[in-house]
Amino acid sequence: MPKQLIAQAPKKAAIVSYEEREMKPNEVRVKIENASPKHGSELAGFRGESPHTADYFDEEWNMFLPRDPKDVSTDGGFGRWNLGNQWVGVIVEAGSEVTEYAVGERVCSYGGVRETHLVNAVDNYYLKKVPDGMSWKNAVCFDPAQFALGGIRDAHVRAGDRVAIFGLGAIGQIAAQMAKLAGASWVAVIDPIEKRRDVALGNGADAAFDPINQDIGLELKKATGKLGVDVIIETSASEFALQQSLRGLAYGGTIAFVGWARAFKGGLDFGREAHFNNAKIVFSRACSEPNPDHPRWSWRRIEDVCWDMLKSGQIDCEHIINPVVPFEESAEGYEQYVDQRPDLSIKLGVTFS
């Protein structure tokens, strides 16, 4: 039987067998070659800390509301939840109704880390063909690229702007590259993990700072002749990073808050620089509709642009997917590199033999 990576219990991953159902006429069967999990919102669920457990986001009211007690999962989905975000694989079988895809084609889509996937292949925008020459590492960064581009656009990064990126997971790494592509004259990156700073510098960032050992707000002011940076893309969702963002921001500048935050415990004081600097904070979420630039822009347009940038190589994710572990070691790899030791990783990759 094929196997998959699951969340067996809070903070515990496991590889287990699953029974593959019969393929439908509109589907293709894909043998997975590479995959990658999320390190943000998925991790909250893996730790048993998701706000979606006891509450749900009501699209009509645009707010979180309590779930009916009978709808609250008593086990959090543990033991059944297939961990993972995106994968790349080869079509090994196609249903009778499938005309847009063929056996042997390499494709990418959303889904968990498992050996096979059955996917709708009729009018499915999210079943992407991976052309020859496109790295699988670029393909599995389709999801974080969208939120990076959303932040860049929501913050209105313009040619000549000085930009700082806080947090160098996949979203921050890609945002730093996109800021350069948008014409930023100077891009600084901030992360406590040296490995992540080095990758961003290798991909074109102009300066890197360590928030553990440096006063980031002051360093940004020093580097810009006391002016501060025009735009900050904040992806770490840390209240301390947000406070330093407010310190290092130019008067009237914009912070795009992209990271998915938990409840702040302290370290944020709007009575200091924020009150004096006329700071603008926009909470950026690429998949929220209508887009701030509706009707010209939509989530779908963001997706299209991101896939084209990844496909053409304008964005380089070769060193963002790091480390890469074999599927047989993915449970231990997930626990270590995603949950326990993020200092050893940027975005975990999984490869299948």
C-alpha positions as CSV (number, residue, x, y, z in Angstrom):
1,M,0.0,0.0,0.0
2,P,1.2,3.6,-0.7
3,K,2.2,5.8,2.3
4,Q,1.7,9.3,3.4
5,L,3.0,11.8,6.0
6,I,0.4,12.6,8.7
7,A,0.1,14.5,11.9
8,Q,-0.4,11.7,14.4
9,A,-0.7,13.8,17.5
10,P,0.3,17.4,18.4
11,K,3.9,17.9,17.5
12,K,4.2,14.3,16.3
13,A,4.4,13.2,12.7
14,A,4.3,9.7,11.2
15,I,4.4,7.9,7.9
16,V,1.4,5.5,7.5
17,S,-0.2,3.5,4.8
18,Y,-3.4,4.6,3.0
19,E,-5.8,2.9,0.7
20,E,-6.1,4.6,-2.6
21,R,-9.6,4.8,-4.0
22,E,-10.7,4.0,-7.5
23,M,-9.8,6.7,-10.0
24,K,-12.7,8.7,-11.6
25,P,-13.0,9.4,-15.3
26,N,-12.1,13.1,-14.8
27,E,-9.0,12.4,-12.8
28,V,-5.3,11.6,-13.3
29,R,-3.2,9.5,-11.0
30,V,0.1,11.2,-10.2
31,K,3.2,9.5,-8.9
32,I,4.9,12.1,-6.6
33,E,8.5,13.0,-7.0
34,N,8.9,15.9,-4.7
35,A,6.8,17.8,-2.1
36,S,7.0,20.5,0.5
37,P,4.9,21.4,3.6
38,K,4.0,24.9,4.9
39,H,5.9,26.4,7.8
40,G,3.3,28.9,8.9
41,S,-0.4,28.2,9.1
42,E,0.0,24.4,8.9
43,L,2.5,24.5,11.7
44,A,-0.1,26.1,14.0
45,G,-2.4,23.1,13.4
46,F,0.4,20.6,13.9
47,R,1.1,22.2,17.3
48,G,-2.6,22.1,18.2
49,E,-2.8,25.9,18.2
50,S,-5.0,26.7,15.2
51,P,-7.7,29.4,15.8
52,H,-9.9,27.4,13.5
53,T,-10.4,24.6,16.0
54,A,-12.9,26.1,18.4
55,D,-13.9,29.0,16.1
56,Y,-14.5,29.5,12.3
57,F,-14.2,32.4,10.0
58,D,-17.6,33.5,8.8
59,E,-17.3,34.9,5.3
60,E,-20.7,36.7,5.6
61,W,-19.8,38.5,8.8
62,N,-16.0,38.7,8.1
63,M,-15.2,37.6,11.6
64,F,-14.4,34.6,13.7
65,L,-17.4,33.1,15.4
66,P,-17.6,30.1,17.9
67,R,-18.3,26.7,16.3
68,D,-21.3,24.8,17.4
69,P,-19.9,22.5,20.2
70,K,-21.1,19.4,18.2
71,D,-18.9,20.6,15.3
72,V,-15.7,21.0,17.3
73,S,-13.4,18.1,16.5
74,T,-12.4,16.2,19.7
75,D,-9.2,15.0,18.2
76,G,-8.2,18.0,16.0
77,G,-8.0,15.7,12.9
78,F,-4.8,14.1,14.3
79,G,-4.3,10.6,13.0
80,R,-6.0,11.5,9.6
81,W,-4.4,14.8,8.6
82,N,-2.1,14.5,5.6
83,L,0.7,17.0,6.2
84,G,2.0,19.0,3.2
85,N,1.2,21.9,0.9
86,Q,2.4,21.3,-2.6
87,W,3.9,18.6,-4.7
88,V,5.4,17.8,-8.1
89,G,4.9,14.5,-9.9
90,V,4.4,12.6,-13.1
91,I,1.0,11.5,-14.4
92,V,1.0,7.7,-14.6
93,E,-2.7,7.2,-15.5
94,A,-5.4,9.3,-17.0
95,G,-9.2,8.9,-16.9
96,S,-11.4,8.7,-20.0
97,E,-12.6,12.3,-19.7
98,V,-9.2,13.8,-19.5
99,T,-8.1,15.7,-22.6
100,E,-5.8,18.5,-21.3
101,Y,-3.2,16.2,-19.7
102,A,-1.3,13.1,-20.8
103,V,0.5,10.2,-19.2
104,G,4.2,11.1,-18.7
105,E,3.5,14.8,-18.2
106,R,5.1,16.5,-15.1
107,V,2.6,18.4,-13.0
108,C,2.3,20.4,-9.8
109,S,-0.6,21.0,-7.5
110,Y,-1.7,21.4,-3.9
111,G,-1.9,18.4,-1.5
112,G,-0.1,16.5,1.2
113,V,3.2,14.6,1.3
114,R,2.2,11.2,0.0
115,E,3.4,8.8,-2.7
116,T,0.4,9.3,-5.1
117,H,-2.4,11.7,-5.7
118,L,-5.7,11.4,-7.6
119,V,-6.5,14.8,-9.0
120,N,-9.3,16.3,-11.0
121,A,-7.8,17.0,-14.5
122,V,-10.8,18.7,-16.2
123,D,-10.8,22.5,-16.0
124,N,-8.6,22.4,-12.9
125,Y,-6.6,25.6,-12.7
126,Y,-4.5,24.3,-9.9
127,L,-3.1,21.3,-11.8
128,K,-0.1,23.1,-13.3
129,K,2.0,21.7,-16.0
130,V,5.7,21.9,-15.1
131,P,7.7,22.6,-18.2
132,D,11.1,21.2,-19.0
133,G,13.7,23.3,-17.3
134,M,11.5,24.5,-14.4
135,S,12.9,23.4,-11.0
136,W,10.6,21.5,-8.7
137,K,11.8,23.8,-6.0
138,N,10.4,26.7,-7.9
139,A,7.1,24.9,-8.5
140,V,6.5,24.1,-4.8
141,C,7.0,27.7,-3.9
142,F,3.9,28.7,-5.9
143,D,1.9,29.2,-2.7
144,P,4.4,31.4,-0.7
145,A,5.1,33.4,-3.8
146,Q,1.5,34.6,-3.9
147,F,1.7,36.0,-0.4
148,A,5.0,37.6,-1.1
149,L,3.6,39.3,-4.2
150,G,0.5,40.4,-2.3
151,G,2.7,42.1,0.3
152,I,4.8,43.8,-2.4
153,R,1.7,45.1,-4.1
154,D,-0.2,46.1,-1.0
155,A,2.8,48.1,0.3
156,H,3.1,49.8,-3.1
157,V,6.8,49.2,-3.6
158,R,8.1,51.5,-6.3
159,A,11.2,52.1,-8.3
160,G,13.9,53.6,-6.1
161,D,12.3,52.7,-2.8
162,R,14.3,51.4,0.1
163,V,12.8,48.2,1.4
164,A,13.3,46.0,4.4
165,I,12.0,42.4,4.7
166,F,11.4,41.0,8.2
167,G,11.4,37.2,8.4
168,L,13.2,35.0,5.9
169,G,11.1,32.0,5.5
170,A,9.9,31.2,2.0
171,I,7.6,34.2,1.8
172,G,10.2,36.7,3.0
173,Q,12.9,35.2,0.8
174,I,10.7,35.5,-2.3
175,A,9.5,39.0,-1.3
176,A,13.1,40.2,-1.1
177,Q,13.7,39.1,-4.7
178,M,10.4,40.6,-5.8
179,A,11.3,43.9,-4.2
180,K,14.4,44.0,-6.4
181,L,12.4,43.1,-9.5
182,A,10.0,45.9,-8.6
183,G,12.8,48.4,-8.8
184,A,13.8,48.8,-5.1
185,S,17.1,50.6,-4.9
186,W,18.1,49.0,-1.6
187,V,16.7,45.8,0.1
188,A,17.6,44.9,3.6
189,V,16.7,41.6,5.1
190,I,16.2,40.8,8.8
191,D,16.2,37.4,10.5
192,P,17.9,35.9,13.5
193,I,19.0,32.8,11.5
194,E,22.4,33.3,9.8
195,K,21.7,30.6,7.2
196,R,18.5,32.4,6.0
197,R,20.3,35.8,5.9
198,D,23.1,34.3,3.7
199,V,20.6,32.8,1.2
200,A,18.8,36.2,0.9
201,L,22.1,37.9,0.3
202,G,23.1,35.3,-2.3
203,N,19.8,36.1,-4.1
204,G,20.4,39.8,-4.3
205,A,19.6,41.5,-1.0
206,D,21.9,44.5,-0.3
207,A,22.2,44.1,3.5
208,A,21.3,41.7,6.3
209,F,20.7,42.3,10.0
210,D,20.4,40.1,13.0
211,P,17.6,41.1,15.4
212,I,19.0,39.2,18.3
213,N,22.3,41.2,18.4
214,Q,21.3,44.4,16.6
215,D,18.9,47.3,17.1
216,I,17.2,46.8,13.8
217,G,15.3,50.1,13.8
218,L,18.4,52.1,14.5
219,E,20.4,50.1,11.9
220,L,17.9,50.9,9.2
221,K,18.0,54.5,10.1
222,K,21.8,54.5,10.1
223,A,21.9,52.8,6.7
224,T,19.5,55.4,5.2
225,G,21.0,58.6,6.6
226,K,18.4,58.8,9.4
227,L,15.5,58.7,6.9
228,G,14.4,55.2,7.4
229,V,13.1,52.7,4.8
230,D,10.1,53.5,2.6
231,V,8.5,50.1,2.8
232,I,8.7,47.2,5.2
233,I,7.3,43.7,4.4
234,E,6.8,42.0,7.7
235,T,6.5,38.2,7.3
236,S,7.5,36.9,10.7
237,A,4.3,37.9,12.6
238,S,6.4,38.8,15.6
239,E,5.4,41.7,17.8
240,F,9.0,42.5,18.4
241,A,9.6,42.6,14.6
242,L,6.7,44.9,14.2
243,Q,8.0,47.2,16.9
244,Q,11.4,47.4,15.1
245,S,9.6,47.9,11.8
246,L,8.0,51.0,13.3
247,R,11.4,52.2,14.5
248,G,13.1,51.8,11.2
249,L,10.3,53.0,8.9
250,A,10.5,56.4,7.2
251,Y,8.0,59.1,8.2
252,G,4.8,58.2,6.4
253,G,6.1,54.9,5.2
254,T,4.1,51.7,4.8
255,I,4.4,48.3,6.6
256,A,2.7,45.3,4.9
257,F,2.0,42.9,7.6
258,V,2.0,39.6,5.8
259,G,2.7,37.0,8.5
260,W,-0.1,35.1,10.2
261,A,0.1,36.3,13.8
262,R,-0.9,34.7,17.1
263,A,-2.0,36.7,20.1
264,F,0.7,39.2,21.0
265,K,2.1,38.7,24.5
266,G,4.0,42.0,24.8
267,G,6.8,43.9,23.1
268,L,4.5,46.1,21.0
269,D,4.0,49.8,22.0
270,F,2.1,52.1,19.6
271,G,2.8,55.0,22.0
272,R,6.4,55.2,20.7
273,E,7.6,55.5,17.1
274,A,4.2,54.6,15.6
275,H,2.6,57.6,17.2
276,F,5.2,60.0,15.9
277,N,6.0,58.6,12.5
278,N,2.6,58.6,10.7
279,A,3.2,54.9,10.0
280,K,0.8,53.1,7.7
281,I,0.1,49.4,8.4
282,V,-1.8,47.3,5.9
283,F,-2.7,43.7,6.7
284,S,-1.9,41.9,3.5
285,R,-3.5,38.6,2.4
286,A,-3.2,37.8,-1.2
287,C,-6.2,35.4,-1.3
288,S,-8.6,37.9,0.2
289,E,-11.2,39.1,-2.3
290,P,-11.9,41.7,-3.6
291,N,-8.2,42.6,-4.1
292,P,-7.3,46.1,-3.0
293,D,-6.8,46.9,-6.7
294,H,-10.1,45.3,-7.8
295,P,-11.2,45.0,-10.6
296,R,-7.8,45.3,-12.3
297,W,-6.2,42.8,-9.9
298,S,-7.5,39.6,-8.3
299,W,-6.1,36.6,-6.5
300,R,-6.2,34.8,-9.8
301,R,-4.0,37.5,-11.5
302,I,-1.6,37.3,-8.6
303,E,-1.4,33.5,-9.1
304,D,-0.8,33.9,-12.8
305,V,2.0,36.4,-12.3
306,C,3.6,34.2,-9.6
307,W,3.6,31.1,-11.7
308,D,5.0,32.9,-14.7
309,M,7.8,34.4,-12.5
310,L,8.7,31.0,-11.1
311,K,8.4,29.2,-14.4
312,S,10.7,31.8,-16.2
313,G,13.3,31.7,-13.4
314,Q,12.8,35.4,-12.4
315,I,12.5,34.1,-8.9
316,D,15.1,31.6,-7.7
317,C,14.0,29.1,-5.1
318,E,17.0,26.7,-5.4
319,H,18.4,27.5,-1.9
320,I,15.0,28.4,-0.4
321,I,13.9,24.7,-0.4
322,N,16.4,23.6,2.3
323,P,17.0,21.1,3.6
324,V,15.7,18.3,1.4
325,V,15.0,14.9,3.0
326,P,14.0,11.5,1.5
327,F,10.3,10.6,2.1
328,E,11.3,7.8,4.4
329,E,12.8,10.4,6.8
330,S,10.0,13.0,6.3
331,A,8.3,12.4,9.7
332,E,11.5,13.1,11.6
333,G,12.4,15.8,9.2
334,Y,9.1,17.6,9.7
335,E,9.4,17.4,13.5
336,Q,12.9,18.7,13.4
337,Y,13.1,21.2,10.6
338,V,9.6,22.6,10.6
339,D,8.7,22.5,14.3
340,Q,11.6,22.1,16.6
341,R,14.7,23.6,14.8
342,P,13.6,26.2,12.3
343,D,17.2,27.6,12.6
344,L,18.3,24.6,10.5
345,S,15.9,25.2,7.6
346,I,14.1,27.6,5.4
347,K,11.4,25.5,3.7
348,L,11.6,21.8,3.9
349,G,11.7,19.7,0.8
350,V,10.8,16.0,0.4
351,T,12.1,13.8,-2.4
352,F,10.7,10.4,-3.4
353,S,12.9,7.6,-4.8
